[in-house]
Amino acid sequence: MADILTPALGESVTEATIGKWTKKAGDPVKKDEVLVELETDKVSLEVVSPADGVLSEIKAPDGETVTPGAVLGVVTEGAAAAPSAEAPKTEAKAAPAPKAE
């Protein structure tokens, strides 16, 4: 599992508000894909996925105020993620049955 953390927000900025999640819990995500938008009184910033996997939990819903280092959500890494479109598809072919005589 990989935690999605609130990044450092800049000089003299101590908190941010969750603007919008771009994914919902259970959605497959890719490393560096934007997951959530944060808003401060000075800037808006995007937080990306720390790993490939599934967004398994959102701990800070839209509108919540968070501080740097706070856990926003959790990405579960591994096989639960949807297969990549580039992944080759393999099909098992059954050997022909022997003919009865």
Jmol script that loads the backbone (N, CA, C; Angstrom):
load data "model"
ATOM      1  N   MET A   1       0.850  -1.179   0.000  1.00  0.00           N
ATOM      2  CA  MET A   1       0.000   0.000   0.000  1.00  0.00           C
ATOM      3  C   MET A   1       0.892   1.236   0.000  1.00  0.00           C
ATOM      4  N   ALA A   2       0.411   2.263  -0.658  1.00  0.00           N
ATOM      5  CA  ALA A   2       1.140   3.522  -0.712  1.00  0.00           C
ATOM      6  C   ALA A   2       0.195   4.650  -0.306  1.00  0.00           C
ATOM      7  N   ASP A   3       0.627   5.434   0.667  1.00  0.00           N
ATOM      8  CA  ASP A   3      -0.183   6.566   1.107  1.00  0.00           C
ATOM      9  C   ASP A   3      -0.063   7.722   0.122  1.00  0.00           C
ATOM     10  N   ILE A   4      -1.165   8.422  -0.072  1.00  0.00           N
ATOM     11  CA  ILE A   4      -1.188   9.654  -0.860  1.00  0.00           C
ATOM     12  C   ILE A   4      -1.087  10.772   0.166  1.00  0.00           C
ATOM     13  N   LEU A   5       0.002  11.535   0.114  1.00  0.00           N
ATOM     14  CA  LEU A   5       0.259  12.541   1.137  1.00  0.00           C
ATOM     15  C   LEU A   5       0.082  13.958   0.614  1.00  0.00           C
ATOM     16  N   THR A   6      -0.325  14.854   1.516  1.00  0.00           N
ATOM     17  CA  THR A   6      -0.373  16.271   1.188  1.00  0.00           C
ATOM     18  C   THR A   6       1.062  16.756   1.045  1.00  0.00           C
ATOM     19  N   PRO A   7       1.418  17.364  -0.089  1.00  0.00           N
ATOM     20  CA  PRO A   7       2.789  17.845  -0.276  1.00  0.00           C
ATOM     21  C   PRO A   7       3.049  19.125   0.523  1.00  0.00           C
ATOM     22  N   ALA A   8       4.316  19.548   0.569  1.00  0.00           N
ATOM     23  CA  ALA A   8       4.652  20.851   1.134  1.00  0.00           C
ATOM     24  C   ALA A   8       3.907  21.900   0.316  1.00  0.00           C
ATOM     25  N   LEU A   9       3.346  22.882   0.979  1.00  0.00           N
ATOM     26  CA  LEU A   9       2.467  23.833   0.306  1.00  0.00           C
ATOM     27  C   LEU A   9       3.125  25.161  -0.010  1.00  0.00           C
ATOM     28  N   GLY A  10       4.354  25.341   0.388  1.00  0.00           N
ATOM     29  CA  GLY A  10       5.036  26.591   0.096  1.00  0.00           C
ATOM     30  C   GLY A  10       5.210  27.430   1.346  1.00  0.00           C
ATOM     31  N   GLU A  11       5.989  28.471   1.176  1.00  0.00           N
ATOM     32  CA  GLU A  11       6.326  29.337   2.284  1.00  0.00           C
ATOM     33  C   GLU A  11       5.080  30.014   2.851  1.00  0.00           C
ATOM     34  N   SER A  12       4.934  29.971   4.129  1.00  0.00           N
ATOM     35  CA  SER A  12       3.851  30.599   4.901  1.00  0.00           C
ATOM     36  C   SER A  12       2.456  30.036   4.621  1.00  0.00           C
ATOM     37  N   VAL A  13       2.361  28.910   3.909  1.00  0.00           N
ATOM     38  CA  VAL A  13       1.065  28.273   3.684  1.00  0.00           C
ATOM     39  C   VAL A  13       1.008  27.043   4.581  1.00  0.00           C
ATOM     40  N   THR A  14       0.028  27.008   5.490  1.00  0.00           N
ATOM     41  CA  THR A  14      -0.020  25.940   6.478  1.00  0.00           C
ATOM     42  C   THR A  14      -1.145  24.939   6.266  1.00  0.00           C
ATOM     43  N   GLU A  15      -2.080  25.241   5.357  1.00  0.00           N
ATOM     44  CA  GLU A  15      -3.169  24.303   5.116  1.00  0.00           C
ATOM     45  C   GLU A  15      -3.735  24.478   3.710  1.00  0.00           C
ATOM     46  N   ALA A  16      -4.445  23.440   3.272  1.00  0.00           N
ATOM     47  CA  ALA A  16      -5.094  23.443   1.956  1.00  0.00           C
ATOM     48  C   ALA A  16      -6.463  22.800   2.096  1.00  0.00           C
ATOM     49  N   THR A  17      -7.297  23.043   1.114  1.00  0.00           N
ATOM     50  CA  THR A  17      -8.633  22.444   1.079  1.00  0.00           C
ATOM     51  C   THR A  17      -8.694  21.475  -0.093  1.00  0.00           C
ATOM     52  N   ILE A  18      -9.308  20.305   0.143  1.00  0.00           N
ATOM     53  CA  ILE A  18      -9.499  19.343  -0.938  1.00  0.00           C
ATOM     54  C   ILE A  18     -10.495  19.963  -1.914  1.00  0.00           C
ATOM     55  N   GLY A  19     -10.029  20.214  -3.138  1.00  0.00           N
ATOM     56  CA  GLY A  19     -10.906  20.800  -4.146  1.00  0.00           C
ATOM     57  C   GLY A  19     -11.770  19.745  -4.809  1.00  0.00           C
ATOM     58  N   LYS A  20     -11.100  18.719  -5.365  1.00  0.00           N
ATOM     59  CA  LYS A  20     -11.857  17.688  -6.074  1.00  0.00           C
ATOM     60  C   LYS A  20     -10.989  16.450  -6.261  1.00  0.00           C
ATOM     61  N   TRP A  21     -11.556  15.288  -6.013  1.00  0.00           N
ATOM     62  CA  TRP A  21     -10.921  14.014  -6.344  1.00  0.00           C
ATOM     63  C   TRP A  21     -11.262  13.699  -7.800  1.00  0.00           C
ATOM     64  N   THR A  22     -10.277  13.277  -8.585  1.00  0.00           N
ATOM     65  CA  THR A  22     -10.523  12.934  -9.981  1.00  0.00           C
ATOM     66  C   THR A  22     -10.859  11.458 -10.146  1.00  0.00           C
ATOM     67  N   LYS A  23     -10.662  10.675  -9.095  1.00  0.00           N
ATOM     68  CA  LYS A  23     -10.981   9.240  -9.089  1.00  0.00           C
ATOM     69  C   LYS A  23     -11.809   8.951  -7.853  1.00  0.00           C
ATOM     70  N   LYS A  24     -12.506   7.815  -7.863  1.00  0.00           N
ATOM     71  CA  LYS A  24     -13.229   7.382  -6.671  1.00  0.00           C
ATOM     72  C   LYS A  24     -12.608   6.099  -6.145  1.00  0.00           C
ATOM     73  N   ALA A  25     -12.910   5.787  -4.903  1.00  0.00           N
ATOM     74  CA  ALA A  25     -12.382   4.571  -4.296  1.00  0.00           C
ATOM     75  C   ALA A  25     -12.778   3.371  -5.155  1.00  0.00           C
ATOM     76  N   GLY A  26     -11.805   2.503  -5.418  1.00  0.00           N
ATOM     77  CA  GLY A  26     -12.036   1.324  -6.244  1.00  0.00           C
ATOM     78  C   GLY A  26     -11.568   1.492  -7.682  1.00  0.00           C
ATOM     79  N   ASP A  27     -11.270   2.742  -8.090  1.00  0.00           N
ATOM     80  CA  ASP A  27     -10.808   2.995  -9.457  1.00  0.00           C
ATOM     81  C   ASP A  27      -9.342   2.599  -9.629  1.00  0.00           C
ATOM     82  N   PRO A  28      -8.985   2.026 -10.779  1.00  0.00           N
ATOM     83  CA  PRO A  28      -7.572   1.760 -11.057  1.00  0.00           C
ATOM     84  C   PRO A  28      -6.842   3.080 -11.324  1.00  0.00           C
ATOM     85  N   VAL A  29      -5.584   3.152 -10.889  1.00  0.00           N
ATOM     86  CA  VAL A  29      -4.778   4.358 -11.096  1.00  0.00           C
ATOM     87  C   VAL A  29      -3.382   3.976 -11.577  1.00  0.00           C
ATOM     88  N   LYS A  30      -2.744   4.906 -12.246  1.00  0.00           N
ATOM     89  CA  LYS A  30      -1.372   4.744 -12.728  1.00  0.00           C
ATOM     90  C   LYS A  30      -0.462   5.682 -11.944  1.00  0.00           C
ATOM     91  N   LYS A  31       0.792   5.281 -11.772  1.00  0.00           N
ATOM     92  CA  LYS A  31       1.774   6.128 -11.103  1.00  0.00           C
ATOM     93  C   LYS A  31       1.828   7.478 -11.824  1.00  0.00           C
ATOM     94  N   ASP A  32       1.855   8.554 -11.065  1.00  0.00           N
ATOM     95  CA  ASP A  32       1.931   9.942 -11.538  1.00  0.00           C
ATOM     96  C   ASP A  32       0.643  10.456 -12.183  1.00  0.00           C
ATOM     97  N   GLU A  33      -0.451   9.700 -12.096  1.00  0.00           N
ATOM     98  CA  GLU A  33      -1.760  10.172 -12.578  1.00  0.00           C
ATOM     99  C   GLU A  33      -2.349  11.110 -11.513  1.00  0.00           C
ATOM    100  N   VAL A  34      -2.943  12.227 -11.940  1.00  0.00           N
ATOM    101  CA  VAL A  34      -3.531  13.178 -10.994  1.00  0.00           C
ATOM    102  C   VAL A  34      -4.735  12.535 -10.305  1.00  0.00           C
ATOM    103  N   LEU A  35      -4.718  12.576  -8.962  1.00  0.00           N
ATOM    104  CA  LEU A  35      -5.809  11.980  -8.187  1.00  0.00           C
ATOM    105  C   LEU A  35      -6.675  13.020  -7.489  1.00  0.00           C
ATOM    106  N   VAL A  36      -6.046  14.102  -7.028  1.00  0.00           N
ATOM    107  CA  VAL A  36      -6.795  15.077  -6.236  1.00  0.00           C
ATOM    108  C   VAL A  36      -6.215  16.471  -6.453  1.00  0.00           C
ATOM    109  N   GLU A  37      -7.105  17.464  -6.426  1.00  0.00           N
ATOM    110  CA  GLU A  37      -6.706  18.864  -6.559  1.00  0.00           C
ATOM    111  C   GLU A  37      -6.842  19.545  -5.204  1.00  0.00           C
ATOM    112  N   LEU A  38      -5.779  20.242  -4.798  1.00  0.00           N
ATOM    113  CA  LEU A  38      -5.779  20.982  -3.541  1.00  0.00           C
ATOM    114  C   LEU A  38      -5.797  22.470  -3.834  1.00  0.00           C
ATOM    115  N   GLU A  39      -6.462  23.226  -2.969  1.00  0.00           N
ATOM    116  CA  GLU A  39      -6.534  24.677  -3.136  1.00  0.00           C
ATOM    117  C   GLU A  39      -6.062  25.358  -1.853  1.00  0.00           C
ATOM    118  N   THR A  40      -5.230  26.393  -2.021  1.00  0.00           N
ATOM    119  CA  THR A  40      -4.815  27.220  -0.894  1.00  0.00           C
ATOM    120  C   THR A  40      -5.201  28.654  -1.224  1.00  0.00           C
ATOM    121  N   ASP A  41      -4.934  29.567  -0.295  1.00  0.00           N
ATOM    122  CA  ASP A  41      -5.243  30.967  -0.584  1.00  0.00           C
ATOM    123  C   ASP A  41      -4.311  31.544  -1.643  1.00  0.00           C
ATOM    124  N   LYS A  42      -3.198  30.837  -1.943  1.00  0.00           N
ATOM    125  CA  LYS A  42      -2.237  31.348  -2.921  1.00  0.00           C
ATOM    126  C   LYS A  42      -2.180  30.539  -4.215  1.00  0.00           C
ATOM    127  N   VAL A  43      -2.314  29.223  -4.131  1.00  0.00           N
ATOM    128  CA  VAL A  43      -2.144  28.375  -5.322  1.00  0.00           C
ATOM    129  C   VAL A  43      -3.115  27.205  -5.308  1.00  0.00           C
ATOM    130  N   SER A  44      -3.251  26.606  -6.484  1.00  0.00           N
ATOM    131  CA  SER A  44      -3.945  25.319  -6.610  1.00  0.00           C
ATOM    132  C   SER A  44      -2.886  24.327  -7.059  1.00  0.00           C
ATOM    133  N   LEU A  45      -2.918  23.121  -6.538  1.00  0.00           N
ATOM    134  CA  LEU A  45      -1.959  22.118  -6.966  1.00  0.00           C
ATOM    135  C   LEU A  45      -2.599  20.757  -7.071  1.00  0.00           C
ATOM    136  N   GLU A  46      -1.943  19.905  -7.861  1.00  0.00           N
ATOM    137  CA  GLU A  46      -2.452  18.563  -8.109  1.00  0.00           C
ATOM    138  C   GLU A  46      -1.564  17.553  -7.391  1.00  0.00           C
ATOM    139  N   VAL A  47      -2.194  16.552  -6.807  1.00  0.00           N
ATOM    140  CA  VAL A  47      -1.461  15.479  -6.139  1.00  0.00           C
ATOM    141  C   VAL A  47      -1.623  14.226  -6.992  1.00  0.00           C
ATOM    142  N   VAL A  48      -0.503  13.560  -7.278  1.00  0.00           N
ATOM    143  CA  VAL A  48      -0.514  12.406  -8.174  1.00  0.00           C
ATOM    144  C   VAL A  48      -0.394  11.098  -7.400  1.00  0.00           C
ATOM    145  N   SER A  49      -0.711  10.009  -8.082  1.00  0.00           N
ATOM    146  CA  SER A  49      -0.615   8.676  -7.492  1.00  0.00           C
ATOM    147  C   SER A  49       0.848   8.304  -7.271  1.00  0.00           C
ATOM    148  N   PRO A  50       1.164   7.749  -6.093  1.00  0.00           N
ATOM    149  CA  PRO A  50       2.538   7.337  -5.821  1.00  0.00           C
ATOM    150  C   PRO A  50       2.911   6.015  -6.494  1.00  0.00           C
ATOM    151  N   ALA A  51       1.910   5.281  -7.011  1.00  0.00           N
ATOM    152  CA  ALA A  51       2.185   3.960  -7.592  1.00  0.00           C
ATOM    153  C   ALA A  51       1.027   3.521  -8.485  1.00  0.00           C
ATOM    154  N   ASP A  52       1.282   2.490  -9.302  1.00  0.00           N
ATOM    155  CA  ASP A  52       0.212   1.839 -10.056  1.00  0.00           C
ATOM    156  C   ASP A  52      -0.593   0.995  -9.080  1.00  0.00           C
ATOM    157  N   GLY A  53      -1.892   0.919  -9.277  1.00  0.00           N
ATOM    158  CA  GLY A  53      -2.720   0.085  -8.414  1.00  0.00           C
ATOM    159  C   GLY A  53      -4.169   0.512  -8.443  1.00  0.00           C
ATOM    160  N   VAL A  54      -4.797   0.459  -7.273  1.00  0.00           N
ATOM    161  CA  VAL A  54      -6.206   0.816  -7.121  1.00  0.00           C
ATOM    162  C   VAL A  54      -6.323   1.835  -5.991  1.00  0.00           C
ATOM    163  N   LEU A  55      -7.100   2.890  -6.218  1.00  0.00           N
ATOM    164  CA  LEU A  55      -7.381   3.845  -5.146  1.00  0.00           C
ATOM    165  C   LEU A  55      -8.314   3.142  -4.175  1.00  0.00           C
ATOM    166  N   SER A  56      -7.747   2.606  -3.101  1.00  0.00           N
ATOM    167  CA  SER A  56      -8.538   1.770  -2.203  1.00  0.00           C
ATOM    168  C   SER A  56      -9.281   2.551  -1.133  1.00  0.00           C
ATOM    169  N   GLU A  57      -8.792   3.765  -0.812  1.00  0.00           N
ATOM    170  CA  GLU A  57      -9.455   4.520   0.248  1.00  0.00           C
ATOM    171  C   GLU A  57      -9.203   6.009   0.074  1.00  0.00           C
ATOM    172  N   ILE A  58     -10.240   6.803   0.301  1.00  0.00           N
ATOM    173  CA  ILE A  58     -10.120   8.262   0.342  1.00  0.00           C
ATOM    174  C   ILE A  58     -10.320   8.659   1.797  1.00  0.00           C
ATOM    175  N   LYS A  59      -9.284   9.225   2.410  1.00  0.00           N
ATOM    176  CA  LYS A  59      -9.356   9.583   3.825  1.00  0.00           C
ATOM    177  C   LYS A  59      -9.746  11.041   4.050  1.00  0.00           C
ATOM    178  N   ALA A  60      -9.571  11.883   3.017  1.00  0.00           N
ATOM    179  CA  ALA A  60      -9.913  13.300   3.134  1.00  0.00           C
ATOM    180  C   ALA A  60     -10.865  13.651   1.991  1.00  0.00           C
ATOM    181  N   PRO A  61     -12.160  13.755   2.266  1.00  0.00           N
ATOM    182  CA  PRO A  61     -13.147  14.018   1.210  1.00  0.00           C
ATOM    183  C   PRO A  61     -13.094  15.465   0.709  1.00  0.00           C
ATOM    184  N   ASP A  62     -13.768  15.718  -0.402  1.00  0.00           N
ATOM    185  CA  ASP A  62     -13.866  17.069  -0.970  1.00  0.00           C
ATOM    186  C   ASP A  62     -14.292  18.053   0.120  1.00  0.00           C
ATOM    187  N   GLY A  63     -13.631  19.223   0.137  1.00  0.00           N
ATOM    188  CA  GLY A  63     -13.992  20.277   1.082  1.00  0.00           C
ATOM    189  C   GLY A  63     -13.256  20.223   2.404  1.00  0.00           C
ATOM    190  N   GLU A  64     -12.580  19.125   2.701  1.00  0.00           N
ATOM    191  CA  GLU A  64     -11.877  19.002   3.976  1.00  0.00           C
ATOM    192  C   GLU A  64     -10.573  19.797   3.946  1.00  0.00           C
ATOM    193  N   THR A  65     -10.199  20.367   5.097  1.00  0.00           N
ATOM    194  CA  THR A  65      -8.943  21.096   5.227  1.00  0.00           C
ATOM    195  C   THR A  65      -7.856  20.141   5.696  1.00  0.00           C
ATOM    196  N   VAL A  66      -6.693  20.195   5.031  1.00  0.00           N
ATOM    197  CA  VAL A  66      -5.582  19.305   5.352  1.00  0.00           C
ATOM    198  C   VAL A  66      -4.296  20.107   5.533  1.00  0.00           C
ATOM    199  N   THR A  67      -3.318  19.503   6.211  1.00  0.00           N
ATOM    200  CA  THR A  67      -2.018  20.129   6.428  1.00  0.00           C
ATOM    201  C   THR A  67      -0.943  19.311   5.715  1.00  0.00           C
ATOM    202  N   PRO A  68       0.228  19.901   5.455  1.00  0.00           N
ATOM    203  CA  PRO A  68       1.298  19.156   4.788  1.00  0.00           C
ATOM    204  C   PRO A  68       1.634  17.860   5.542  1.00  0.00           C
ATOM    205  N   GLY A  69       1.789  16.778   4.780  1.00  0.00           N
ATOM    206  CA  GLY A  69       2.110  15.481   5.365  1.00  0.00           C
ATOM    207  C   GLY A  69       0.890  14.645   5.735  1.00  0.00           C
ATOM    208  N   ALA A  70      -0.306  15.235   5.692  1.00  0.00           N
ATOM    209  CA  ALA A  70      -1.523  14.488   6.033  1.00  0.00           C
ATOM    210  C   ALA A  70      -1.801  13.430   4.962  1.00  0.00           C
ATOM    211  N   VAL A  71      -2.331  12.282   5.392  1.00  0.00           N
ATOM    212  CA  VAL A  71      -2.687  11.213   4.458  1.00  0.00           C
ATOM    213  C   VAL A  71      -4.039  11.538   3.833  1.00  0.00           C
ATOM    214  N   LEU A  72      -4.040  11.661   2.494  1.00  0.00           N
ATOM    215  CA  LEU A  72      -5.266  11.979   1.769  1.00  0.00           C
ATOM    216  C   LEU A  72      -6.030  10.728   1.367  1.00  0.00           C
ATOM    217  N   GLY A  73      -5.289   9.663   1.087  1.00  0.00           N
ATOM    218  CA  GLY A  73      -5.897   8.416   0.650  1.00  0.00           C
ATOM    219  C   GLY A  73      -4.843   7.336   0.552  1.00  0.00           C
ATOM    220  N   VAL A  74      -5.266   6.159   0.062  1.00  0.00           N
ATOM    221  CA  VAL A  74      -4.368   5.007  -0.024  1.00  0.00           C
ATOM    222  C   VAL A  74      -4.509   4.351  -1.390  1.00  0.00           C
ATOM    223  N   VAL A  75      -3.359   4.038  -2.006  1.00  0.00           N
ATOM    224  CA  VAL A  75      -3.327   3.267  -3.244  1.00  0.00           C
ATOM    225  C   VAL A  75      -2.806   1.875  -2.887  1.00  0.00           C
ATOM    226  N   THR A  76      -3.587   0.858  -3.232  1.00  0.00           N
ATOM    227  CA  THR A  76      -3.139  -0.522  -3.049  1.00  0.00           C
ATOM    228  C   THR A  76      -2.449  -0.942  -4.332  1.00  0.00           C
ATOM    229  N   GLU A  77      -1.177  -1.289  -4.207  1.00  0.00           N
ATOM    230  CA  GLU A  77      -0.380  -1.645  -5.378  1.00  0.00           C
ATOM    231  C   GLU A  77      -0.607  -3.093  -5.757  1.00  0.00           C
ATOM    232  N   GLY A  78      -0.367  -3.398  -7.048  1.00  0.00           N
ATOM    233  CA  GLY A  78      -0.319  -4.795  -7.444  1.00  0.00           C
ATOM    234  C   GLY A  78      -1.404  -5.262  -8.376  1.00  0.00           C
ATOM    235  N   ALA A  79      -1.708  -6.550  -8.277  1.00  0.00           N
ATOM    236  CA  ALA A  79      -2.537  -7.265  -9.244  1.00  0.00           C
ATOM    237  C   ALA A  79      -3.974  -6.780  -9.317  1.00  0.00           C
ATOM    238  N   ALA A  80      -4.449  -6.054  -8.337  1.00  0.00           N
ATOM    239  CA  ALA A  80      -5.847  -5.613  -8.373  1.00  0.00           C
ATOM    240  C   ALA A  80      -6.070  -4.527  -9.409  1.00  0.00           C
ATOM    241  N   ALA A  81      -4.991  -3.937  -9.901  1.00  0.00           N
ATOM    242  CA  ALA A  81      -5.120  -2.877 -10.903  1.00  0.00           C
ATOM    243  C   ALA A  81      -5.593  -3.455 -12.224  1.00  0.00           C
ATOM    244  N   ALA A  82      -6.302  -2.634 -12.971  1.00  0.00           N
ATOM    245  CA  ALA A  82      -6.775  -3.075 -14.296  1.00  0.00           C
ATOM    246  C   ALA A  82      -5.574  -3.314 -15.204  1.00  0.00           C
ATOM    247  N   PRO A  83      -5.628  -4.315 -16.068  1.00  0.00           N
ATOM    248  CA  PRO A  83      -4.488  -4.570 -16.946  1.00  0.00           C
ATOM    249  C   PRO A  83      -4.277  -3.428 -17.925  1.00  0.00           C
ATOM    250  N   SER A  84      -3.042  -3.207 -18.267  1.00  0.00           N
ATOM    251  CA  SER A  84      -2.679  -2.146 -19.188  1.00  0.00           C
ATOM    252  C   SER A  84      -3.181  -2.466 -20.589  1.00  0.00           C
ATOM    253  N   ALA A  85      -3.561  -1.443 -21.332  1.00  0.00           N
ATOM    254  CA  ALA A  85      -4.044  -1.642 -22.696  1.00  0.00           C
ATOM    255  C   ALA A  85      -2.929  -2.179 -23.590  1.00  0.00           C
ATOM    256  N   GLU A  86      -1.665  -1.893 -23.215  1.00  0.00           N
ATOM    257  CA  GLU A  86      -0.541  -2.345 -24.029  1.00  0.00           C
ATOM    258  C   GLU A  86      -0.169  -3.802 -23.743  1.00  0.00           C
ATOM    259  N   ALA A  87      -0.709  -4.370 -22.680  1.00  0.00           N
ATOM    260  CA  ALA A  87      -0.337  -5.741 -22.320  1.00  0.00           C
ATOM    261  C   ALA A  87      -0.826  -6.716 -23.383  1.00  0.00           C
ATOM    262  N   PRO A  88       0.060  -7.591 -23.819  1.00  0.00           N
ATOM    263  CA  PRO A  88      -0.368  -8.549 -24.847  1.00  0.00           C
ATOM    264  C   PRO A  88      -1.379  -9.532 -24.267  1.00  0.00           C
ATOM    265  N   LYS A  89      -2.351  -9.871 -25.086  1.00  0.00           N
ATOM    266  CA  LYS A  89      -3.365 -10.831 -24.658  1.00  0.00           C
ATOM    267  C   LYS A  89      -2.923 -12.221 -25.085  1.00  0.00           C
ATOM    268  N   THR A  90      -3.002 -13.146 -24.164  1.00  0.00           N
ATOM    269  CA  THR A  90      -2.644 -14.522 -24.503  1.00  0.00           C
ATOM    270  C   THR A  90      -3.876 -15.384 -24.330  1.00  0.00           C
ATOM    271  N   GLU A  91      -4.059 -16.262 -25.250  1.00  0.00           N
ATOM    272  CA  GLU A  91      -5.199 -17.172 -25.174  1.00  0.00           C
ATOM    273  C   GLU A  91      -4.676 -18.594 -25.198  1.00  0.00           C
ATOM    274  N   ALA A  92      -5.196 -19.405 -24.309  1.00  0.00           N
ATOM    275  CA  ALA A  92      -4.794 -20.805 -24.300  1.00  0.00           C
ATOM    276  C   ALA A  92      -5.639 -21.529 -25.343  1.00  0.00           C
ATOM    277  N   LYS A  93      -4.972 -22.265 -26.186  1.00  0.00           N
ATOM    278  CA  LYS A  93      -5.695 -23.023 -27.214  1.00  0.00           C
ATOM    279  C   LYS A  93      -5.639 -24.497 -26.826  1.00  0.00           C
ATOM    280  N   ALA A  94      -6.796 -25.113 -26.856  1.00  0.00           N
ATOM    281  CA  ALA A  94      -6.869 -26.523 -26.513  1.00  0.00           C
ATOM    282  C   ALA A  94      -6.325 -27.353 -27.676  1.00  0.00           C
ATOM    283  N   ALA A  95      -5.614 -28.395 -27.328  1.00  0.00           N
ATOM    284  CA  ALA A  95      -5.113 -29.302 -28.368  1.00  0.00           C
ATOM    285  C   ALA A  95      -6.305 -30.042 -28.956  1.00  0.00           C
ATOM    286  N   PRO A  96      -6.276 -30.334 -30.262  1.00  0.00           N
ATOM    287  CA  PRO A  96      -7.405 -31.031 -30.866  1.00  0.00           C
ATOM    288  C   PRO A  96      -7.562 -32.424 -30.220  1.00  0.00           C
ATOM    289  N   ALA A  97      -8.803 -32.795 -30.016  1.00  0.00           N
ATOM    290  CA  ALA A  97      -9.083 -34.100 -29.408  1.00  0.00           C
ATOM    291  C   ALA A  97      -8.762 -35.209 -30.421  1.00  0.00           C
ATOM    292  N   PRO A  98      -8.207 -36.329 -29.943  1.00  0.00           N
ATOM    293  CA  PRO A  98      -7.919 -37.419 -30.867  1.00  0.00           C
ATOM    294  C   PRO A  98      -9.228 -37.983 -31.437  1.00  0.00           C
ATOM    295  N   LYS A  99      -9.171 -38.393 -32.684  1.00  0.00           N
ATOM    296  CA  LYS A  99     -10.370 -38.910 -33.345  1.00  0.00           C
ATOM    297  C   LYS A  99     -10.630 -40.346 -32.890  1.00  0.00           C
ATOM    298  N   ALA A 100     -11.859 -40.607 -32.595  1.00  0.00           N
ATOM    299  CA  ALA A 100     -12.244 -41.974 -32.198  1.00  0.00           C
ATOM    300  C   ALA A 100     -12.372 -42.831 -33.457  1.00  0.00           C
ATOM    301  N   GLU A 101     -11.937 -44.090 -33.382  1.00  0.00           N
ATOM    302  CA  GLU A 101     -12.001 -44.961 -34.564  1.00  0.00           C
ATOM    303  C   GLU A 101     -13.007 -46.053 -34.383  1.00  0.00           C
TER     304      GLU A 101
END
end "model"
wireframe off; spacefill off
backbone 0.3
color backbone group
